[in-house]
Amino acid sequence: MKHYLSTANHMLYLQHLKKDGGFHSNSKVIEKEQLQAMHEFLNDKITEIGNEMTSGKTAIDPYNKNQEQIACTYCPFNSVCQFDPTLPDNEYKPVMSLSDKDALSLMVERVKKNRGETN
Ligand code: SF4
């Protein structure tokens, strides 16, 4: 069994290759095209958020994933932040629970749509 190093989430993982040179089903790897789609999706998202900010949208809407993961829980700005979920205009932004595979599919789909490509 061969080993090699790959990067994901800024960490190094030791991956195992099958005898035929392919990856095991539990290997955390993606195709080059998927990685490019992720980069493009993130660049589009950064641009979108930047454009919203420069056009005056400064709403505070921290994410809340099923009441289990809330952005404010470990936020270093919690003590000075004005967000108060008991106020009528302060609402958490719900976040969908997606598998890695489904999230990647949605990103690829969105990038294709932004490029004007059809499925
Ligand atoms: S505490 Fe304030 S700055 Fe921090 S995540 Fe929550 S809303 Fe955002």
Backbone and ligand atoms as CSV (ligand in chain L), in Angstrom:
chain,resi,resn,atom,element,x,y,z
A,1,MET,N,N,0.841,-1.190,0.000
A,1,MET,CA,C,0.000,0.000,0.000
A,1,MET,C,C,0.880,1.246,0.000
A,2,LYS,N,N,0.657,2.119,-0.968
A,2,LYS,CA,C,1.451,3.339,-1.078
A,2,LYS,C,C,0.823,4.456,-0.247
A,3,HIS,N,N,1.648,5.405,0.146
A,3,HIS,CA,C,1.165,6.562,0.886
A,3,HIS,C,C,1.636,7.830,0.199
A,4,TYR,N,N,0.883,8.874,0.330
A,4,TYR,CA,C,1.316,10.182,-0.164
A,4,TYR,C,C,0.630,11.236,0.681
A,5,LEU,N,N,1.088,12.460,0.544
A,5,LEU,CA,C,0.519,13.549,1.327
A,5,LEU,C,C,-0.320,14.445,0.436
A,6,SER,N,N,-1.432,14.879,0.921
A,6,SER,CA,C,-2.255,15.845,0.203
A,6,SER,C,C,-2.703,16.903,1.197
A,7,THR,N,N,-3.093,18.063,0.696
A,7,THR,CA,C,-3.539,19.116,1.600
A,7,THR,C,C,-5.043,19.264,1.522
A,8,ALA,N,N,-5.642,19.503,2.643
A,8,ALA,CA,C,-7.072,19.781,2.736
A,8,ALA,C,C,-7.282,20.488,4.055
A,9,ASN,N,N,-8.040,21.555,4.019
A,9,ASN,CA,C,-8.309,22.335,5.223
A,9,ASN,C,C,-7.024,22.734,5.941
A,10,HIS,N,N,-6.013,23.080,5.201
A,10,HIS,CA,C,-4.732,23.544,5.739
A,10,HIS,C,C,-4.039,22.499,6.598
A,11,MET,N,N,-4.407,21.272,6.469
A,11,MET,CA,C,-3.743,20.218,7.226
A,11,MET,C,C,-3.247,19.160,6.242
A,12,LEU,N,N,-2.277,18.430,6.675
A,12,LEU,CA,C,-1.773,17.356,5.833
A,12,LEU,C,C,-2.403,16.040,6.276
A,13,TYR,N,N,-2.886,15.303,5.314
A,13,TYR,CA,C,-3.477,14.008,5.610
A,13,TYR,C,C,-2.668,12.948,4.885
A,14,LEU,N,N,-2.493,11.856,5.520
A,14,LEU,CA,C,-1.847,10.728,4.885
A,14,LEU,C,C,-2.934,9.913,4.206
A,15,GLN,N,N,-2.844,9.804,2.926
A,15,GLN,CA,C,-3.870,9.085,2.174
A,15,GLN,C,C,-3.323,7.726,1.749
A,16,HIS,N,N,-4.218,6.804,1.552
A,16,HIS,CA,C,-3.850,5.479,1.094
A,16,HIS,C,C,-4.352,5.296,-0.327
A,17,LEU,N,N,-3.502,4.733,-1.120
A,17,LEU,CA,C,-3.888,4.428,-2.495
A,17,LEU,C,C,-4.193,2.940,-2.613
A,18,LYS,N,N,-5.152,2.649,-3.456
A,18,LYS,CA,C,-5.453,1.249,-3.728
A,18,LYS,C,C,-4.383,0.698,-4.678
A,19,LYS,N,N,-4.380,-0.593,-4.809
A,19,LYS,CA,C,-3.380,-1.216,-5.687
A,19,LYS,C,C,-3.494,-0.728,-7.119
A,20,ASP,N,N,-4.725,-0.379,-7.544
A,20,ASP,CA,C,-4.895,0.092,-8.919
A,20,ASP,C,C,-4.543,1.566,-9.077
A,21,GLY,N,N,-4.076,2.207,-7.980
A,21,GLY,CA,C,-3.683,3.609,-8.050
A,21,GLY,C,C,-4.792,4.577,-7.711
A,22,GLY,N,N,-6.013,4.086,-7.553
A,22,GLY,CA,C,-7.147,4.944,-7.205
A,22,GLY,C,C,-7.182,5.220,-5.708
A,23,PHE,N,N,-8.058,6.096,-5.329
A,23,PHE,CA,C,-8.212,6.434,-3.919
A,23,PHE,C,C,-9.238,5.533,-3.253
A,24,HIS,N,N,-9.045,5.291,-1.971
A,24,HIS,CA,C,-10.070,4.580,-1.212
A,24,HIS,C,C,-11.310,5.460,-1.121
A,25,SER,N,N,-12.454,4.847,-0.945
A,25,SER,CA,C,-13.718,5.596,-0.932
A,25,SER,C,C,-13.784,6.605,0.209
A,26,ASN,N,N,-13.036,6.373,1.291
A,26,ASN,CA,C,-13.079,7.313,2.419
A,26,ASN,C,C,-11.975,8.368,2.344
A,27,SER,N,N,-11.222,8.399,1.248
A,27,SER,CA,C,-10.176,9.408,1.090
A,27,SER,C,C,-10.810,10.772,0.868
A,28,LYS,N,N,-10.260,11.785,1.521
A,28,LYS,CA,C,-10.796,13.140,1.373
A,28,LYS,C,C,-10.060,13.838,0.239
A,29,VAL,N,N,-10.446,13.477,-0.969
A,29,VAL,CA,C,-9.854,14.070,-2.161
A,29,VAL,C,C,-10.979,14.485,-3.101
A,30,ILE,N,N,-10.688,15.451,-3.961
A,30,ILE,CA,C,-11.656,15.869,-4.973
A,30,ILE,C,C,-10.936,16.014,-6.305
A,31,GLU,N,N,-11.712,16.026,-7.373
A,31,GLU,CA,C,-11.153,16.190,-8.708
A,31,GLU,C,C,-10.665,17.625,-8.889
A,32,LYS,N,N,-9.719,17.791,-9.815
A,32,LYS,CA,C,-9.153,19.110,-10.094
A,32,LYS,C,C,-10.244,20.105,-10.483
A,33,GLU,N,N,-11.194,19.658,-11.308
A,33,GLU,CA,C,-12.281,20.537,-11.751
A,33,GLU,C,C,-13.146,20.978,-10.566
A,34,GLN,N,N,-13.335,20.078,-9.598
A,34,GLN,CA,C,-14.121,20.418,-8.409
A,34,GLN,C,C,-13.379,21.440,-7.556
A,35,LEU,N,N,-12.057,21.280,-7.454
A,35,LEU,CA,C,-11.254,22.245,-6.689
A,35,LEU,C,C,-11.315,23.623,-7.353
A,36,GLN,N,N,-11.239,23.638,-8.685
A,36,GLN,CA,C,-11.345,24.911,-9.408
A,36,GLN,C,C,-12.722,25.543,-9.189
A,37,ALA,N,N,-13.766,24.711,-9.168
A,37,ALA,CA,C,-15.116,25.219,-8.928
A,37,ALA,C,C,-15.223,25.799,-7.523
A,38,MET,N,N,-14.597,25.130,-6.543
A,38,MET,CA,C,-14.619,25.651,-5.172
A,38,MET,C,C,-13.938,27.013,-5.106
A,39,HIS,N,N,-12.776,27.140,-5.754
A,39,HIS,CA,C,-12.072,28.424,-5.761
A,39,HIS,C,C,-12.927,29.505,-6.410
A,40,GLU,N,N,-13.544,29.155,-7.531
A,40,GLU,CA,C,-14.372,30.131,-8.252
A,40,GLU,C,C,-15.589,30.512,-7.413
A,41,PHE,N,N,-16.202,29.533,-6.753
A,41,PHE,CA,C,-17.357,29.807,-5.893
A,41,PHE,C,C,-16.957,30.772,-4.777
A,42,LEU,N,N,-15.818,30.500,-4.133
A,42,LEU,CA,C,-15.372,31.367,-3.032
A,42,LEU,C,C,-15.052,32.776,-3.529
A,43,ASN,N,N,-14.390,32.863,-4.683
A,43,ASN,CA,C,-14.110,34.194,-5.237
A,43,ASN,C,C,-15.396,34.942,-5.549
A,44,ASP,N,N,-16.380,34.235,-6.133
A,44,ASP,CA,C,-17.678,34.864,-6.421
A,44,ASP,C,C,-18.348,35.322,-5.127
A,45,LYS,N,N,-18.266,34.483,-4.087
A,45,LYS,CA,C,-18.912,34.813,-2.802
A,45,LYS,C,C,-18.241,36.020,-2.153
A,46,ILE,N,N,-16.912,36.067,-2.204
A,46,ILE,CA,C,-16.180,37.210,-1.634
A,46,ILE,C,C,-16.556,38.490,-2.379
A,47,THR,N,N,-16.628,38.393,-3.712
A,47,THR,CA,C,-17.015,39.552,-4.525
A,47,THR,C,C,-18.433,39.993,-4.173
A,48,GLU,N,N,-19.341,39.022,-4.058
A,48,GLU,CA,C,-20.748,39.309,-3.732
A,48,GLU,C,C,-20.849,40.018,-2.378
A,49,ILE,N,N,-20.152,39.497,-1.383
A,49,ILE,CA,C,-20.200,40.100,-0.043
A,49,ILE,C,C,-19.576,41.495,-0.054
A,50,GLY,N,N,-18.446,41.636,-0.767
A,50,GLY,CA,C,-17.798,42.944,-0.877
A,50,GLY,C,C,-18.707,43.969,-1.531
A,51,ASN,N,N,-19.394,43.541,-2.608
A,51,ASN,CA,C,-20.322,44.452,-3.291
A,51,ASN,C,C,-21.480,44.842,-2.380
A,52,GLU,N,N,-21.973,43.879,-1.592
A,52,GLU,CA,C,-23.058,44.187,-0.650
A,52,GLU,C,C,-22.593,45.210,0.385
A,53,MET,N,N,-21.379,45.023,0.884
A,53,MET,CA,C,-20.862,45.936,1.909
A,53,MET,C,C,-20.682,47.343,1.348
A,54,THR,N,N,-20.117,47.430,0.137
A,54,THR,CA,C,-19.883,48.766,-0.431
A,54,THR,C,C,-21.183,49.438,-0.868
A,55,SER,N,N,-22.252,48.628,-1.034
A,55,SER,CA,C,-23.545,49.247,-1.373
A,55,SER,C,C,-24.360,49.562,-0.117
A,56,GLY,N,N,-23.773,49.323,1.061
A,56,GLY,CA,C,-24.419,49.735,2.298
A,56,GLY,C,C,-25.045,48.631,3.120
A,57,LYS,N,N,-25.009,47.386,2.657
A,57,LYS,CA,C,-25.598,46.297,3.436
A,57,LYS,C,C,-24.608,45.898,4.536
A,58,THR,N,N,-24.992,46.197,5.753
A,58,THR,CA,C,-24.106,45.879,6.871
A,58,THR,C,C,-24.858,45.114,7.950
A,59,ALA,N,N,-25.875,44.377,7.542
A,59,ALA,CA,C,-26.674,43.630,8.517
A,59,ALA,C,C,-25.806,42.614,9.261
A,60,ILE,N,N,-26.124,42.450,10.515
A,60,ILE,CA,C,-25.447,41.435,11.316
A,60,ILE,C,C,-26.340,40.202,11.297
A,61,ASP,N,N,-25.893,39.168,10.642
A,61,ASP,CA,C,-26.705,37.956,10.576
A,61,ASP,C,C,-25.834,36.711,10.730
A,62,PRO,N,N,-25.409,36.449,11.952
A,62,PRO,CA,C,-24.545,35.284,12.189
A,62,PRO,C,C,-25.291,33.975,11.909
A,63,TYR,N,N,-24.553,32.979,11.504
A,63,TYR,CA,C,-25.200,31.711,11.167
A,63,TYR,C,C,-25.610,30.934,12.413
A,64,ASN,N,N,-26.607,30.102,12.195
A,64,ASN,CA,C,-27.101,29.208,13.244
A,64,ASN,C,C,-27.456,27.893,12.573
A,65,LYS,N,N,-26.671,26.891,12.863
A,65,LYS,CA,C,-26.895,25.590,12.240
A,65,LYS,C,C,-27.589,24.667,13.235
A,66,ASN,N,N,-28.891,24.568,13.086
A,66,ASN,CA,C,-29.712,23.643,13.895
A,66,ASN,C,C,-29.539,23.837,15.398
A,67,GLN,N,N,-29.322,25.041,15.838
A,67,GLN,CA,C,-29.114,25.358,17.259
A,67,GLN,C,C,-27.889,24.653,17.845
A,68,GLU,N,N,-27.122,23.993,17.013
A,68,GLU,CA,C,-25.952,23.250,17.498
A,68,GLU,C,C,-24.662,24.034,17.284
A,69,GLN,N,N,-24.600,24.733,16.165
A,69,GLN,CA,C,-23.414,25.529,15.859
A,69,GLN,C,C,-23.873,26.951,15.585
A,70,ILE,N,N,-23.496,27.857,16.459
A,70,ILE,CA,C,-23.884,29.256,16.324
A,70,ILE,C,C,-22.615,30.096,16.261
A,71,ALA,N,N,-22.560,30.968,15.279
A,71,ALA,CA,C,-21.341,31.742,15.021
A,71,ALA,C,C,-20.858,32.499,16.252
A,72,CYS,N,N,-21.760,33.001,17.044
A,72,CYS,CA,C,-21.387,33.859,18.169
A,72,CYS,C,C,-20.762,33.099,19.336
A,73,THR,N,N,-20.954,31.813,19.379
A,73,THR,CA,C,-20.533,31.032,20.545
A,73,THR,C,C,-19.064,31.260,20.897
A,74,TYR,N,N,-18.199,31.202,19.921
A,74,TYR,CA,C,-16.772,31.360,20.205
A,74,TYR,C,C,-16.195,32.619,19.559
A,75,CYS,N,N,-17.055,33.561,19.212
A,75,CYS,CA,C,-16.593,34.759,18.523
A,75,CYS,C,C,-15.817,35.667,19.485
A,76,PRO,N,N,-14.637,36.137,19.090
A,76,PRO,CA,C,-13.846,37.007,19.964
A,76,PRO,C,C,-14.450,38.394,20.138
A,77,PHE,N,N,-15.440,38.747,19.306
A,77,PHE,CA,C,-16.063,40.070,19.403
A,77,PHE,C,C,-17.373,40.043,20.192
A,78,ASN,N,N,-17.681,38.928,20.782
A,78,ASN,CA,C,-18.950,38.741,21.490
A,78,ASN,C,C,-19.189,39.808,22.558
A,79,SER,N,N,-18.145,40.201,23.268
A,79,SER,CA,C,-18.323,41.150,24.370
A,79,SER,C,C,-18.623,42.573,23.897
A,80,VAL,N,N,-18.268,42.908,22.682
A,80,VAL,CA,C,-18.502,44.269,22.184
A,80,VAL,C,C,-19.548,44.309,21.067
A,81,CYS,N,N,-20.004,43.158,20.630
A,81,CYS,CA,C,-20.937,43.089,19.517
A,81,CYS,C,C,-22.331,43.561,19.945
A,82,GLN,N,N,-23.007,44.188,19.005
A,82,GLN,CA,C,-24.352,44.705,19.285
A,82,GLN,C,C,-25.450,43.693,18.969
A,83,PHE,N,N,-25.087,42.508,18.485
A,83,PHE,CA,C,-26.105,41.533,18.109
A,83,PHE,C,C,-26.787,40.988,19.358
A,84,ASP,N,N,-28.112,41.031,19.354
A,84,ASP,CA,C,-28.893,40.521,20.476
A,84,ASP,C,C,-30.109,39.799,19.896
A,85,PRO,N,N,-30.119,38.463,19.916
A,85,PRO,CA,C,-31.211,37.714,19.275
A,85,PRO,C,C,-32.583,37.953,19.898
A,86,THR,N,N,-32.637,38.637,21.041
A,86,THR,CA,C,-33.947,38.935,21.634
A,86,THR,C,C,-34.580,40.179,20.993
A,87,LEU,N,N,-33.776,40.940,20.239
A,87,LEU,CA,C,-34.312,42.119,19.550
A,87,LEU,C,C,-34.986,41.687,18.247
A,88,PRO,N,N,-36.062,42.370,17.860
A,88,PRO,CA,C,-36.841,41.944,16.692
A,88,PRO,C,C,-36.062,41.892,15.383
A,89,ASP,N,N,-35.141,42.822,15.156
A,89,ASP,CA,C,-34.420,42.846,13.881
A,89,ASP,C,C,-33.148,41.998,13.879
A,90,ASN,N,N,-32.820,41.425,15.018
A,90,ASN,CA,C,-31.607,40.609,15.097
A,90,ASN,C,C,-31.979,39.141,14.980
A,91,GLU,N,N,-31.709,38.573,13.830
A,91,GLU,CA,C,-32.056,37.160,13.625
A,91,GLU,C,C,-30.851,36.400,13.112
A,92,TYR,N,N,-30.766,35.176,13.561
A,92,TYR,CA,C,-29.711,34.322,13.043
A,92,TYR,C,C,-30.048,33.907,11.621
A,93,LYS,N,N,-29.020,33.677,10.834
A,93,LYS,CA,C,-29.201,33.182,9.474
A,93,LYS,C,C,-29.122,31.658,9.525
A,94,PRO,N,N,-30.208,30.978,9.174
A,94,PRO,CA,C,-30.166,29.517,9.221
A,94,PRO,C,C,-29.222,28.962,8.152
A,95,VAL,N,N,-28.549,27.902,8.470
A,95,VAL,CA,C,-27.611,27.273,7.540
A,95,VAL,C,C,-28.063,25.850,7.280
A,96,MET,N,N,-28.050,25.474,6.020
A,96,MET,CA,C,-28.462,24.116,5.661
A,96,MET,C,C,-27.411,23.107,6.118
A,97,SER,N,N,-27.875,21.941,6.499
A,97,SER,CA,C,-26.966,20.835,6.780
A,97,SER,C,C,-26.780,20.047,5.494
A,98,LEU,N,N,-25.586,20.034,4.993
A,98,LEU,CA,C,-25.290,19.321,3.750
A,98,LEU,C,C,-24.096,18.410,3.955
A,99,SER,N,N,-24.110,17.304,3.256
A,99,SER,CA,C,-22.921,16.459,3.243
A,99,SER,C,C,-21.859,17.175,2.409
A,100,ASP,N,N,-20.611,16.786,2.563
A,100,ASP,CA,C,-19.535,17.384,1.763
A,100,ASP,C,C,-19.847,17.234,0.280
A,101,LYS,N,N,-20.337,16.057,-0.089
A,101,LYS,CA,C,-20.629,15.768,-1.498
A,101,LYS,C,C,-21.734,16.690,-2.017
A,102,ASP,N,N,-22.812,16.871,-1.243
A,102,ASP,CA,C,-23.914,17.718,-1.672
A,102,ASP,C,C,-23.485,19.192,-1.731
A,103,ALA,N,N,-22.680,19.620,-0.756
A,103,ALA,CA,C,-22.207,21.011,-0.762
A,103,ALA,C,C,-21.352,21.269,-1.993
A,104,LEU,N,N,-20.483,20.330,-2.323
A,104,LEU,CA,C,-19.634,20.476,-3.496
A,104,LEU,C,C,-20.477,20.499,-4.773
A,105,SER,N,N,-21.493,19.646,-4.831
A,105,SER,CA,C,-22.377,19.627,-6.009
A,105,SER,C,C,-23.083,20.969,-6.179
A,106,LEU,N,N,-23.557,21.543,-5.075
A,106,LEU,CA,C,-24.222,22.842,-5.149
A,106,LEU,C,C,-23.263,23.944,-5.606
A,107,MET,N,N,-22.004,23.869,-5.114
A,107,MET,CA,C,-21.016,24.871,-5.532
A,107,MET,C,C,-20.732,24.752,-7.024
A,108,VAL,N,N,-20.553,23.528,-7.506
A,108,VAL,CA,C,-20.287,23.312,-8.933
A,108,VAL,C,C,-21.469,23.801,-9.763
A,109,GLU,N,N,-22.683,23.500,-9.296
A,109,GLU,CA,C,-23.903,23.926,-9.988
A,109,GLU,C,C,-23.972,25.455,-10.061
A,110,ARG,N,N,-23.700,26.124,-8.940
A,110,ARG,CA,C,-23.747,27.588,-8.885
A,110,ARG,C,C,-22.705,28.213,-9.803
A,111,VAL,N,N,-21.502,27.648,-9.809
A,111,VAL,CA,C,-20.433,28.171,-10.666
A,111,VAL,C,C,-20.816,28.026,-12.136
A,112,LYS,N,N,-21.369,26.870,-12.495
A,112,LYS,CA,C,-21.795,26.673,-13.893
A,112,LYS,C,C,-22.871,27.679,-14.267
A,113,LYS,N,N,-23.791,27.920,-13.342
A,113,LYS,CA,C,-24.856,28.889,-13.604
A,113,LYS,C,C,-24.265,30.289,-13.788
A,114,ASN,N,N,-23.315,30.664,-12.928
A,114,ASN,CA,C,-22.684,31.976,-13.042
A,114,ASN,C,C,-21.898,32.127,-14.343
A,115,ARG,N,N,-21.335,31.012,-14.812
A,115,ARG,CA,C,-20.594,31.044,-16.066
A,115,ARG,C,C,-21.523,31.063,-17.273
A,116,GLY,N,N,-22.812,30.775,-17.030
A,116,GLY,CA,C,-23.764,30.703,-18.127
A,116,GLY,C,C,-23.776,29.350,-18.795
A,117,GLU,N,N,-23.185,28.354,-18.113
A,117,GLU,CA,C,-23.179,26.998,-18.664
A,117,GLU,C,C,-24.462,26.294,-18.234
A,118,THR,N,N,-24.958,25.464,-19.085
A,118,THR,CA,C,-26.137,24.666,-18.723
A,118,THR,C,C,-25.688,23.277,-18.353
A,119,ASN,N,N,-26.533,22.579,-17.599
A,119,ASN,CA,C,-26.192,21.205,-17.183
A,119,ASN,C,C,-26.331,20.217,-18.297
L,1,SF4,S1,S,-20.823,37.962,18.281
L,1,SF4,FE1,FE,-21.324,39.544,16.780
L,1,SF4,S2,S,-19.526,39.647,15.423
L,1,SF4,FE2,FE,-19.428,37.732,16.552
L,1,SF4,S3,S,-20.403,36.220,15.205
L,1,SF4,FE3,FE,-21.969,36.981,16.612
L,1,SF4,S4,S,-22.930,38.662,15.488
L,1,SF4,FE4,FE,-20.989,38.249,14.466
